[in-house]
Amino acid sequence: MHLFDSTTDTLAALATGASPAGVAIIRIAGPHALDVARRLTLLPAAVPARRALLREIRHPRSGEVLDEAIVLYFQGPASFTGEDIVELQCHGGTLQVAAILDAAHAAGARAAAPGELSRRAFLNGRISLERAEAIADLVGAETKAALCAARGQLFGALGQAIDGIDRDLLRLRAEIEALLDFPEDLELLDAPIADYAERATSLAERCAALRSTHRLGRALREGVRVAIAGAPNAGKSSLFNALIGESRALTDDAPGTTRDAIEARVDLDGIPCTLVDTAGLRDEGAGRVERQGIERARAEMERAGLCLWVLDPVSPVPPPECLPVELLVVENKLDLGLDAHAAIRVSARTGQGLSALKSAIVRALRGEGQGLSGELIVTNRRHAELLEQAETALRQAAVNARESPLEICAYDLGEAARCLDRIVGKQVDDALLDEIFSRFCIGK
């Protein structure tokens, strides 16, 4: 039997962060939440909803007093999951939380699986699927910009945009279906047949516009690896230290000082980035250990989302051809006053040009026209893929409206609608829900 097959179990889970902490919230949710809570603490016959009660928590078997906690009752369906929920606000010591969870299990609740509470909220119609996914993004946000993007999705921005496209798509489908059922009533339709292709194309472009924000959204949600590469003595480690604002990588005039990849996390205008300092690339003169570092450097360049190729103006070495990632060429040692070999010039020693370099990195990661002014940003790869599939189906519908029987156009429009529905959680199967909610924290 699948763990999620039973929606009648009463669950218990820690809803706050990992212990130790000053306060921990243990959430008990399900049809018997009040019964479980009564076995743990003395509650009145009629428990007032949304009123804080101070009660001792006792183990239901031994009677041992475990803690004194605030007890809050949320009566379904006006709760997070749509079921009865009792929250215990107790002291947040690691052993303390474990003891109270053990008592809740002894009282009849079972441990919640990762994401099971959010899954129940979705299944009970409390939140749509894309809003449930935003909860995980909200918890995992590492920058203010990522947090803002997650909040927008949690508050329904993506769902509203999808609903707007879906409503216009539904009107178009209804007109075509009416024409297929009653071809003699063509003159009664809102638009002629020639207009169908144009409307399908317009809907496709709206999907494309939403999908285009995923480049920035993915960077906000997942972070980006930025590899700093170049020939030996170009100043890669010095630039790495300058960008992170501390001396992490060893620097020396001798070539081959860096022999391994060194990482550091930085926030570049709201985008979480992992900067990777790599060994200098050269074909001759490297020892056995340095050659291993060079191989790691090449692997990091291919793995990265963006590569900074650092040039030494004294002996500039061009970047390798056919690099599979986006590349920014950065000339270091601007303070030497030599001729320029690249548009982006910095001095890792003095800090000159660093602000312009950071801006160039952010522009490259955002993509054209993408800002952070509060507009809707698609952060989830699943949503972007479904938007792409919907766009493809709509563009095919536009072609078929002109060149094929309308039945084929109607099928394409239906396929686009199915893709949009899957974003917000309509017509989704258990396998997809398992995949989505298994990535959540326990207690969420």
C-alpha angles and dihedrals in degrees: 000000000000115000092236095047091090114067091168096073119106110234133209124195143149105260097187131065126292117295145283098071138132093253131016127193117214112195121208111191134175144064093305098040093120092048090052091047091050090055089054100043143008108267127174120257090253109040112205113232119240094005121123116237124187109221141160115247115222131185106251093224106039099025089227114157106240104176148328110251145171110251120205125184121204111190117216138277088027094066138088095269097029090247133095109288130188118192123200114203102199138155111292106227115138096238091039093056091046091052094051092046089051089052091050090052090049088051092058108276123116127217113271118238120232109290094000095127092050089046091055090049088056095044091049092052096248094124136009120246097256090051090051089053089051089063090066090047090050092053093046099043111130100183136039091248092053089048092052091049091050091048091052091054093043091053091053105260094134093042091052092050092049091047090053092054091043093052092053090044090052091054091051092048091048092054093049093046089050090052091049091050097041109022091167090066096062092123090060094060121107093236137022121250091256089064095059095077092050092050093048090050091050090053090049090053091052089054090047092051091053092046092050089068091063094085089066093033093055090049091052094046102039103020125230132259111225113193118205107208141161144112122317116283094018089123099254095145092045090051090047090054092046093051094050093041098234140074104260103138123060115244130198139153091243113095118244097035092136110063102161138039113267119196135201132173118231136172111232108189092320097318113114107227133184108211113205121199110205139192118271114264117237135146099213137041098028121131126223096272093043091051089057088052090051091053090051090049091055090048091051091050091055092044096049127096090218133015126208108205107202118210127202106215090210092062109003115201114197119230120262117270123251095022105177094223136061112276135208116192110215123188112211130198095051087159090071090071095225128149116290121253099173139036092237112062128177143164111222088190098055100022093239111153095010094118091052090048092051090050090050091051091050092049090051092050096045098048126219116329096357116134137161101241095127100277121142113282123189105223102168121084091211091058092047092051092050091048089052091050091048090049091051092050092048093050089050089049089054090053093046092048087065102033111025141046112289090242088072091048089050090052091052091050090051090051090052090051091051091054092051091047091055091058092061094037106264117138095007124148131224093255091061092046090050090053094048101044097039087072092059125097119259107264094033 
